[in-house]
Amino acid sequence: MSGNSTKDHIIIIGLNHRTAPVEIREKLAFAKKEVDPLNLFLQVPVIREVLFLSTCNRVEIILVTRNPEAAPSMIKEVWGKANHVEVNLFDQHLYYFYNQEAVRHIFKVASGLDSLVLGEPQILGQLKDAYRQAAERRATGVILNRLLHKTFSVAKRIRSETGIGSHAVSVSYAAVELAKKIFGELRGKQAMLIGAGEMAELAAQHLLSHGVENLVVANRTLSRAIELAKHFKGEAISLDELEDYLLKVDIVISSTGAPHYIIDKNQVKKLMRPRKMRPLFFIDIAVPRDIDPAVNDIENVFVYDIDDLKTVIEENLAFRRKEAIKAERIIEEEVIKFTNWLEQLEIYPTIVALRQKAEEIRKKELEKTLSHLKTKLSDEDREAIEILTKSLVNKLLHDPIIYLKNRYHKDGQLVVDFTRKIFNLDGDRPLEIKHPPVYLPENEKEKSKKH
């Protein structure tokens, strides 16, 4: 890589959950709202375009520069100073991706292949938000606009052509997936939350988002139950009312800190007749367990504990890893396509200049020739000659342009410079066009001498 040039380089500088602890990541996330990272980085002279991505698991700067050697150190200095962090405290945690590797990296990030949870979809929404902010500030240009739009289409293609996002890999979501297998449709079902653990809350959120109609919250401390029920627009009850509500609900998520079972086999067995044997699904994510495993022996009652859910998650992760191989293949295809576009962007001004020069010469020569003709051409004849000369120019330029495109992959700027010199596209030598004499019949020559 060279210093200042006319070639644009894509660079990604960042750190994530694998390269840096959370205390380092959070220091570089621009938590102080008065500092706008986009405005800050746009003030760095060598930066032409920039996008800033900050999530709980990663902080990245995606930029376009024509000075790839100076840009990283300038970015780090500004980044550290704005967040009151010495560069030597975070430098060792940074990763750098240039050009093709940068394109590959952002495709992987958007597709969930670089996430803490393989295939998680949240990062795509976060990346879209970051791009929206950058585009609104006019911090992006031709290259990042094209890159981000391509990134979103690649992520969409991977979602539709692979199973990378299917098969639940979180405890709370795995619980909901199991409930869907049992009931088929969760719309209109009633659920109960026993205890107020974080995973139970997440499972409740997933259940409600999948159509569960009502949520009952039971907790030893009634005030906490009321607070949580209000959050979910549900109903709060005490643990003493459990049996009455077990008659009504279809799904129970339990996560108390009780040292013993809070629901046993006999309790549930006597409820099934008044329930008319309607299926009852227990998700026990407490350690130690809240629900007696023997409850599972009752007909139409299903009990899953944390180990069952983890087994499901491991199986699902294995499936996602297999699908990730397909996703990697799609990414490689798309990286090649984008790299080709980027390379053609570098040679595009030369191709345009070549065509413009050829067109100028064509027009000048055609007008000169037509002006010497003694017979006025019809509009049809004139159009036919226009088409002929344009066709000749296109055919003559076809091979040089194809050569330029193909050789650029190997020789880069060298072949561009050579093309510009051989066709004198930069005007460093005067263009001389010597017009051949117009041959006229003998009698016409005599007339022209008299004039």
C-alpha positions in Angstrom: 0.0 0.0 0.0 1.2 3.4 -0.9 0.6 6.8 0.8 -1.3 9.5 -0.9 -2.7 8.3 -4.3 -5.8 8.6 -6.4 -6.9 5.1 -5.3 -9.6 4.7 -2.6 -9.0 2.2 0.1 -11.6 0.7 2.4 -10.3 0.1 6.0 -12.0 -1.3 9.1 -10.5 -0.6 12.5 -12.2 -2.1 15.5 -12.4 -4.4 18.5 -15.0 -6.9 19.6 -15.9 -9.5 22.3 -13.1 -11.7 21.1 -10.3 -9.1 21.1 -11.1 -6.8 24.0 -12.8 -7.0 27.4 -16.0 -5.0 27.9 -14.2 -2.4 30.0 -12.0 -1.5 27.0 -14.9 -1.6 24.5 -17.1 0.7 26.5 -14.4 3.3 26.9 -14.2 3.7 23.1 -18.0 3.6 22.4 -18.5 7.4 22.7 -20.8 7.0 25.6 -20.8 10.8 26.2 -23.5 12.0 23.8 -21.9 15.5 23.4 -19.1 13.9 21.3 -20.3 13.0 17.8 -18.0 10.3 16.3 -19.0 11.0 12.7 -18.2 14.7 12.9 -15.0 13.9 14.7 -13.7 11.4 12.2 -14.8 13.5 9.2 -12.4 16.2 10.5 -9.5 13.8 10.0 -7.9 15.1 6.7 -7.3 11.7 5.1 -10.8 10.4 5.6 -13.1 10.7 2.6 -16.1 8.6 4.0 -16.8 7.1 7.4 -19.3 5.0 9.3 -19.2 4.3 13.1 -20.7 1.1 14.5 -21.1 0.6 18.3 -22.9 -2.4 19.9 -22.5 -4.2 23.2 -20.1 -6.7 21.5 -18.2 -4.5 19.0 -17.0 -1.0 18.2 -15.8 -0.4 14.6 -14.9 2.4 12.3 -15.4 1.7 8.6 -13.7 4.3 6.4 -12.5 5.2 2.9 -9.1 6.9 2.5 -6.5 7.5 -0.2 -3.8 7.4 2.4 -4.0 3.9 4.0 -0.6 4.2 5.8 -1.4 7.4 7.7 -5.1 6.9 8.3 -5.0 4.2 11.1 -2.6 6.1 13.4 -4.6 9.4 12.9 -7.8 7.6 13.6 -6.4 6.0 16.8 -5.1 9.3 18.1 -8.5 11.1 17.6 -10.4 8.1 18.9 -8.4 7.9 22.1 -8.3 11.6 22.7 -12.1 12.0 22.3 -12.7 9.2 24.8 -9.9 10.2 27.2 -8.1 6.9 26.7 -4.4 6.5 25.9 -3.7 4.8 22.6 -1.4 2.3 24.2 -4.3 1.0 26.4 -6.4 -0.2 23.5 -4.0 -0.5 20.6 -3.2 -4.2 21.3 -6.9 -5.0 21.2 -7.5 -3.6 17.7 -7.9 -5.5 14.4 -7.5 -4.0 11.0 -9.0 -5.1 7.7 -8.1 -3.6 4.3 -10.0 -3.5 1.0 -11.1 -7.1 0.1 -10.7 -8.3 3.7 -12.7 -5.4 5.0 -15.5 -6.2 2.5 -15.4 -9.8 3.7 -15.5 -8.8 7.3 -18.5 -6.5 7.1 -20.4 -9.2 5.1 -19.7 -11.6 7.9 -20.7 -9.2 10.6 -24.0 -8.3 9.0 -24.8 -12.0 8.4 -24.2 -12.9 12.1 -21.1 -15.1 11.3 -18.9 -12.9 13.6 -21.3 -12.6 16.5 -21.1 -13.9 20.0 -24.2 -16.0 19.2 -23.7 -17.5 15.7 -26.4 -16.3 13.3 -28.0 -13.7 15.6 -30.0 -11.2 13.6 -29.8 -8.1 15.9 -26.5 -6.9 14.4 -28.0 -6.3 11.0 -30.5 -3.8 12.5 -27.7 -2.1 14.4 -25.6 -1.8 11.2 -28.6 -0.4 9.3 -29.1 2.2 12.1 -25.4 3.1 12.0 -25.5 3.5 8.2 -28.7 5.6 8.4 -27.0 8.0 10.8 -23.9 8.2 8.6 -25.9 8.8 5.4 -28.0 11.5 7.1 -24.8 13.3 8.1 -23.4 12.9 4.5 -20.5 10.9 6.0 -20.8 8.2 3.4 -20.2 8.5 -0.4 -20.1 6.4 -3.5 -18.0 3.6 -2.0 -19.6 3.1 1.4 -23.1 3.6 0.1 -22.5 0.8 -2.4 -20.8 -1.4 0.2 -23.5 -1.0 2.8 -26.4 -1.6 0.3 -24.5 -4.7 -0.9 -23.9 -5.8 2.7 -27.7 -5.7 3.4 -28.5 -7.7 0.3 -25.8 -10.3 1.1 -27.3 -10.7 4.6 -30.7 -11.1 3.2 -29.5 -13.6 0.7 -27.8 -15.7 3.4 -31.0 -15.6 5.6 -33.1 -16.8 2.6 -30.6 -19.4 1.2 -29.3 -20.9 4.5 -30.6 -21.9 7.9 -28.1 -19.7 9.8 -30.8 -17.8 11.6 -33.1 -20.8 12.3 -33.1 -23.2 15.3 -33.1 -21.3 18.6 -29.7 -20.9 20.4 -30.7 -18.9 23.5 -32.3 -20.5 26.5 -35.3 -18.2 26.5 -36.0 -18.6 22.8 -35.4 -22.4 22.8 -38.2 -22.6 25.4 -40.5 -20.7 23.1 -39.6 -22.9 20.2 -40.4 -26.0 22.3 -43.8 -24.5 23.3 -44.6 -23.9 19.6 -43.8 -27.6 18.8 -46.3 -28.7 21.5 -49.1 -26.3 20.8 -48.4 -25.6 17.1 -49.8 -22.1 17.5 -49.3 -19.8 20.5 -51.8 -17.3 19.6 -54.5 -17.0 22.3 -52.6 -19.1 24.8 -52.3 -18.1 28.5 -48.8 -18.1 30.2 -47.6 -17.9 33.8 -44.3 -16.6 35.0 -43.2 -18.0 38.4 -40.3 -16.0 39.9 -38.6 -13.0 38.3 -35.3 -14.3 36.8 -33.8 -12.6 33.8 -34.1 -15.7 31.5 -37.8 -16.1 32.5 -38.4 -12.5 31.7 -36.8 -13.0 28.2 -38.9 -16.1 27.6 -42.0 -14.2 28.6 -41.1 -11.5 26.1 -40.7 -14.1 23.3 -44.0 -15.8 24.3 -45.9 -12.5 24.1 -44.3 -11.6 20.7 -45.4 -15.0 19.4 -49.1 -14.3 20.2 -49.5 -15.4 23.8 -52.6 -13.6 24.9 -52.2 -13.0 28.6 -49.4 -13.3 31.2 -49.8 -14.0 34.9 -46.8 -13.2 37.2 -46.5 -15.1 40.5 -43.7 -14.2 43.0 -42.9 -14.6 46.6 -42.7 -10.8 46.9 -46.0 -9.6 45.6 -44.7 -6.0 45.0 -42.1 -7.5 42.5 -44.9 -9.5 40.8 -47.0 -6.3 40.5 -44.0 -4.4 39.0 -43.3 -7.2 36.4 -46.9 -7.7 35.6 -47.3 -4.0 34.9 -44.3 -4.2 32.5 -46.0 -7.1 30.6 -49.5 -5.7 30.9 -50.4 -8.9 32.8 -51.8 -10.0 36.2 -49.9 -10.3 39.5 -50.6 -13.1 42.0 -49.0 -14.6 45.1 -47.5 -18.1 45.2 -50.5 -19.2 47.4 -52.8 -18.7 44.4 -50.7 -21.0 42.1 -53.1 -23.9 41.9 -56.1 -21.8 41.0 -54.2 -20.2 38.1 -52.7 -23.5 36.9 -56.3 -24.4 36.0 -56.3 -21.6 33.5 -52.9 -21.3 31.9 -51.2 -23.3 29.1 -47.6 -22.5 29.6 -45.6 -22.1 32.9 -42.1 -20.6 33.0 -40.5 -21.1 36.5 -37.3 -19.5 37.8 -37.4 -19.0 41.5 -34.6 -19.3 44.0 -36.5 -21.9 46.1 -34.4 -24.7 47.6 -37.2 -27.3 47.0 -39.9 -28.1 44.4 -42.7 -25.6 44.4 -44.9 -27.8 42.1 -45.1 -31.5 42.6 -46.8 -34.4 40.8 -49.9 -34.7 43.0 -50.7 -31.0 42.6 -50.7 -31.2 38.8 -52.4 -34.6 38.6 -55.5 -33.4 40.4 -55.7 -30.4 38.1 -55.9 -32.3 34.9 -59.5 -33.5 35.2 -60.9 -30.0 35.8 -58.6 -28.8 33.0 -60.3 -31.4 30.8 -56.8 -32.8 29.9 -55.8 -29.7 28.1 -52.0 -29.8 27.5 -49.9 -28.0 30.1 -46.3 -27.0 29.3 -43.7 -26.3 32.1 -40.3 -24.7 31.4 -38.2 -25.0 34.5 -35.1 -22.8 34.2 -34.4 -22.7 37.9 -31.3 -24.3 39.5 -32.1 -26.1 41.8 -35.3 -27.1 39.9 -38.7 -25.7 40.8 -40.8 -28.5 39.3 -40.7 -32.2 40.3 -39.5 -34.2 37.2 -42.2 -36.8 38.0 -44.7 -34.2 36.7 -43.6 -35.2 33.2 -45.2 -38.6 33.7 -48.7 -37.2 33.7 -50.5 -37.5 30.4 -50.6 -34.2 28.4 -48.1 -32.5 30.7 -44.7 -31.6 29.4 -41.7 -30.5 31.5 -38.4 -29.2 30.2 -35.6 -28.2 32.5 -32.4 -26.1 31.8 -30.4 -29.2 30.7 -33.1 -30.2 28.2 -33.0 -26.6 26.8 -29.2 -26.7 26.6 -29.3 -30.0 24.7 -31.6 -28.4 22.2 -29.4 -25.4 21.9 -26.3 -27.5 21.3 -28.1 -29.4 18.6 -29.3 -26.1 17.0 -25.8 -24.6 17.2 -24.4 -27.6 15.4 -27.0 -27.1 12.7 -26.1 -23.4 12.4 -22.4 -24.2 12.1 -23.1 -26.4 9.2 -25.2 -23.7 7.6 -22.4 -21.2 8.2 -20.3 -23.1 5.7 -22.9 -22.3 3.0 -23.0 -18.7 4.2 -19.2 -18.4 3.8 -19.4 -19.6 0.2 -22.1 -17.0 -0.6 -19.9 -14.3 1.1 -16.9 -15.3 -1.1 -19.0 -15.0 -4.2 -20.2 -11.6 -3.2 -16.8 -10.4 -2.1 -15.5 -11.1 -5.6 -18.4 -9.2 -7.2 -17.9 -6.2 -5.0 -14.1 -6.2 -5.5 -14.6 -6.3 -9.3 -16.9 -3.3 -9.0 -14.4 -1.4 -6.8 -11.6 -2.1 -9.2 -13.7 -0.9 -12.2 -14.5 2.2 -10.2 -10.7 2.9 -10.2 -10.4 2.5 -14.0 -13.8 4.1 -14.8 -12.4 7.7 -15.2 -9.8 6.4 -17.6 -12.5 4.5 -19.7 -14.7 7.6 -19.7 -11.8 9.8 -20.7 -10.9 7.4 -23.5 -14.4 7.3 -24.9 -14.8 11.1 -24.6 -11.6 11.7 -26.5 -12.5 9.2 -29.2 -15.9 10.8 -29.6 -14.4 14.3 -29.9 -12.1 13.1 -32.6 -15.0 11.3 -34.4 -17.2 14.4 -34.4 -14.4 16.7 -35.5 -13.3 14.4 -38.4 -16.9 13.8 -39.5 -17.8 17.5 -39.6 -14.6 18.3 -41.5 -15.3 15.6 -44.1 -19.0 16.5 -44.5 -18.1 20.2 -44.9 -15.9 19.3 -48.0 -18.6 17.3 -49.7 -20.2 19.2 -52.6 -23.4 17.2 -52.5 -25.7 17.8 -49.6 -26.5 14.6 -47.8 -30.1 13.6 -46.9 -30.9 13.2 -43.2 -31.0 9.5 -43.7 -27.6 9.4 -45.3 -26.1 11.6 -42.6 -27.6 9.4 -39.8 -26.1 6.3 -41.6 -22.7 7.8 -41.6 -23.1 8.8 -37.9 -23.9 5.2 -37.0 -21.0 3.9 -39.1 -18.4 6.2 -37.4 -19.8 5.5 -33.9 -19.6 1.7 -34.7 -16.0 2.0 -35.9 -15.0 3.9 -32.7 -16.7 1.4 -30.4 -15.1 -1.6 -32.2 -11.7 0.0 -32.1 -12.0 0.8 -28.4 -13.5 -2.5 -27.4 -10.2 -4.4 -27.2 -8.2 -1.7 -25.3 -11.0 -1.3 -22.7 -11.3 -5.1 -22.2 -7.5 -5.3 -21.9 -7.5 -2.5 -19.4 -10.2 -4.2 -17.2 -8.5 -7.6 -17.3 -5.0 -6.4 -16.7 -6.0 -4.1 -13.8 -6.5 -7.2 -11.7 -2.8 -8.0 -12.2 -1.0 -4.7 -12.8 -3.2 -2.2 -11.0 -2.3 1.5 -11.5 0.5 0.6 -13.8 -1.8 -0.4 -16.7 -4.0 2.7 -16.0 -1.0 5.0 -16.2 0.2 3.2 -19.4 -3.3 3.6 -21.0 -3.5 7.3 -20.1 0.0 7.9 -21.6 -0.5 5.9 -24.8 -3.8 7.7 -25.6 -2.5 11.0 -24.2 -5.6 11.3 -21.9 -3.9 13.8 -19.6 -3.0 16.2 -22.4 0.8 16.3 -21.6 1.5 16.5 -25.3 -0.4 18.5 -27.9 -2.9 16.5 -29.9 -2.1 16.9 -33.6 -4.6 15.7 -36.2 -3.3 15.9 -39.7 -6.1 15.8 -42.2 -5.5 13.9 -45.4 -6.3 15.9 -48.6 -9.8 15.6 -50.0 -9.5 14.0 -53.4 -11.7 15.8 -56.0 -12.3 15.1 -59.7 -10.1 17.1 -62.1 -12.9 19.5 -63.1 -13.6 20.2 -59.5 -9.9 20.9 -58.8 -9.9 23.6 -61.5 -13.0 25.2 -60.0 -11.5 25.3 -56.5 -8.3 27.0 -57.9 -10.4 29.8 -59.4 -12.1 30.4 -56.1 
